[in-house]
C-alpha cells in the first residue's frame, strides 16, 4: 500500500502522530529530497530503507516502486516539506495506484499554503493557489489574467531572489493591494509581513533569503 505522508514545513515537532506511525511501520520510504527526509528520520531515530523519487527520477525508479507495491510492501512517500502532490511529483505515484488498482492513502499534515492563509488574517471563503510564480513575461501575463477573476485572495510561492521584481509587477498591474508575506514558516527565523504592496517594496527592497509564501488580496 502507498502512503502519501505530510511532513513539517520547518519545525519538526509539527509532525503528526499518524505520520510518525507510518514512518516507523512502512517498509520503504521514498522522498523528493532524501537529505531533508534523512534529517527528519534522524530527529525521530527512525531507520528505514530510503530512496529518492522526484521530477528527475527515471522510469526505472517508478517501476521499482510499482513492483514493491504489487508485492504488498508498505511504501511511504514524502515531499521535501509539507503535503505531497501540491507542486510536487508525488502525483505520479497516486496515478500509478489508480491505474493499477493499488490501495493508497493520505496522511494529512502541515501545508505552507493553508498556514499562510490563516496567518494572513484575510477574510474570505475561497482563494486561488497559483503555485510557484513564473518569471518575467509569464508572471506579468498571469497577474493580468487574475485581475479579471472574481476571486479576491491569491496565494503563491516565490523565489526570494525574485520577490522584489514580483512586488513591482503586482503594484503596476493590480495596484497597491493588501499583501501578506511569510518567510521561513515555522522555522527559527520565521517572519510575517502584512501591509500594502508599496510598504512591502520598502521592506523587501534588497534580496532576501528563505522560503517565501505570498498571500495577496485584490482591491
C-alpha positions in Angstrom: 0.0 0.0 0.0 1.2 3.5 -0.8 1.1 6.2 1.9 1.3 9.8 0.9 2.6 11.4 4.1 2.5 15.1 5.0 5.6 16.3 6.9 6.6 19.5 8.7 7.5 22.6 6.7 10.1 23.8 9.1 9.6 22.9 12.8 10.0 19.1 13.0 7.8 19.0 16.1 4.8 19.8 13.9 4.7 16.2 12.6 1.5 14.2 13.3 1.2 11.0 15.4 -0.1 9.2 12.3 2.8 10.3 10.2 5.3 9.1 12.8 3.5 5.8 13.0 3.7 5.3 9.2 7.4 6.3 9.1 8.1 3.6 11.7 5.9 0.9 10.2 6.5 1.4 6.5 8.8 -1.0 4.6 10.3 1.6 2.3 10.5 5.4 2.2 10.8 7.4 -1.0 11.4 11.1 -0.8 11.5 14.1 -3.1 14.7 15.2 -1.2 16.5 12.4 0.7 18.6 14.9 2.6 15.6 16.6 4.2 13.9 13.2 4.7 17.0 11.9 6.5 17.1 14.9 8.8 13.5 14.1 9.8 14.1 10.4 10.2 17.3 11.0 12.3 15.4 13.5 14.5 12.9 10.8 15.5 15.5 8.0 15.5 13.8 6.1 12.6 15.9 3.8 10.4 14.3 2.6 7.2 15.4 2.0 3.6 15.4 5.4 1.9 15.5 6.3 -1.8 14.7 9.4 -3.9 11.7 10.0 -6.1 11.5 13.4 -7.8 10.9 15.1 -11.1 14.3 13.9 -12.3 13.7 10.2 -11.5 13.8 7.7 -14.3 11.0 5.4 -15.5 13.0 2.6 -13.9 12.5 4.2 -10.4 8.8 4.3 -10.9 8.8 0.7 -12.0 10.8 -0.2 -8.8 8.1 1.5 -6.7 5.3 -0.2 -8.6 7.0 -3.6 -8.1 7.2 -3.0 -4.3 3.6 -2.1 -4.1 2.4 -5.1 -6.1 4.4 -7.3 -3.8 2.4 -5.9 -0.9 5.0 -3.7 0.6 4.0 -0.6 2.5 5.7 2.3 0.7 5.8 5.8 2.2 6.3 8.9 0.0 7.4 12.3 1.4 7.6 15.7 -0.2 10.6 17.8 0.6 8.3 19.6 3.0 4.6 19.8 3.7 1.9 18.0 1.8 3.0 15.9 -1.2 1.4 16.2 -4.7 0.9 20.0 -4.3 3.5 21.4 -6.7 5.3 18.1 -6.2 6.0 14.9 -8.3 4.0 12.7 -5.9 1.0 13.0 -8.2 2.7 10.4 -10.5 2.6 7.9 -7.7 -1.0 8.5 -6.9 -1.9 8.0 -10.6 0.2 4.8 -10.6 -2.1 3.5 -7.9 -5.2 4.5 -9.7 -4.1 2.8 -12.9 -3.0 -0.4 -11.3 -5.8 -0.7 -8.6 -3.2 -0.4 -5.9 -4.6 0.7 -2.5 -3.3 4.1 -1.2 -4.0 6.6 1.5 -3.1 10.2 2.5 -1.7 11.0 6.0 -2.5 14.8 6.3 0.0 17.2 7.6 1.2 20.8 7.6 0.8 22.9 4.4 2.6 26.2 3.8 -0.5 27.2 1.7 -3.1 26.9 4.5 -0.7 28.1 7.2 0.0 31.3 5.3 -3.7 32.0 4.5 -4.5 31.5 8.2 -1.7 33.8 9.3 -2.7 36.5 6.8 -5.9 37.3 8.5 -7.6 38.0 5.2 -11.2 37.1 5.4 -12.8 35.1 2.7 -14.4 31.8 1.9 -12.3 31.0 -1.1 -8.9 31.6 -2.5 -6.9 30.6 -5.6 -3.5 28.9 -5.3 -1.1 29.9 -8.2 1.7 27.5 -7.3 5.2 28.9 -8.0 5.1 32.3 -9.5 6.5 32.2 -13.1 9.2 34.6 -14.2 9.1 37.9 -16.2 6.6 38.0 -19.1 4.8 34.9 -17.9 4.5 36.4 -14.4 3.0 39.7 -15.8 0.6 37.7 -18.1 -0.6 35.7 -15.1 -1.1 38.8 -13.0 -3.1 40.5 -15.8 -5.3 37.3 -16.0 -6.1 37.2 -12.3 -7.1 40.9 -12.4 -10.2 39.8 -14.2 -11.1 36.9 -12.0 -14.0 37.1 -9.5 -11.6 36.0 -6.7 -10.1 38.3 -4.1 -7.4 36.2 -2.4 -4.5 34.6 -4.2 -1.6 32.5 -2.8 1.7 31.6 -4.4 5.2 30.6 -3.7 8.1 32.8 -4.8 11.9 32.5 -5.1 13.3 35.0 -2.6 15.7 36.5 -5.2 12.7 37.4 -7.4 10.4 38.7 -4.7 11.1 42.4 -5.3 10.5 42.2 -9.0 7.3 40.3 -8.4 6.1 43.0 -6.0 6.9 45.7 -8.6 4.8 43.8 -11.2 1.9 43.4 -8.7 1.8 47.1 -7.9 2.0 48.0 -11.6 -0.8 45.6 -12.7 -3.0 45.1 -9.6 -2.4 48.4 -7.8 -1.4 49.0 -4.2 -3.2 45.9 -3.0 -3.0 44.3 0.5 -0.4 41.7 0.8 0.9 39.2 3.3 4.4 37.7 3.0 5.5 34.7 5.1 9.2 33.9 5.2 10.6 30.7 6.6 7.3 29.5 8.0 7.6 27.7 11.4 11.4 27.9 11.3 13.7 29.7 13.7 13.8 32.9 11.6 10.1 32.9 10.7 8.9 36.4 9.6 5.4 37.7 8.9 4.8 40.9 6.9 1.4 42.4 6.3 0.6 45.7 4.7 0.2 47.1 1.2 2.5 46.5 -1.7 4.2 49.9 -1.5 5.2 49.1 2.1 6.3 45.6 1.1 8.6 47.1 -1.6 10.3 49.1 1.1 10.6 46.2 3.5 11.9 43.8 0.8 13.9 46.3 -1.2 17.0 44.1 -1.0 17.4 40.5 -1.9 16.1 38.3 0.9 16.7 34.7 1.8 14.5 31.7 2.8 11.3 30.1 1.6 8.6 32.7 0.7 4.8 32.3 0.6 2.7 35.2 -0.5 -1.0 35.9 0.0 -2.5 38.9 -1.8 -5.9 40.4 -1.6 -7.2 42.4 -4.6 -8.9 45.7 -4.0 
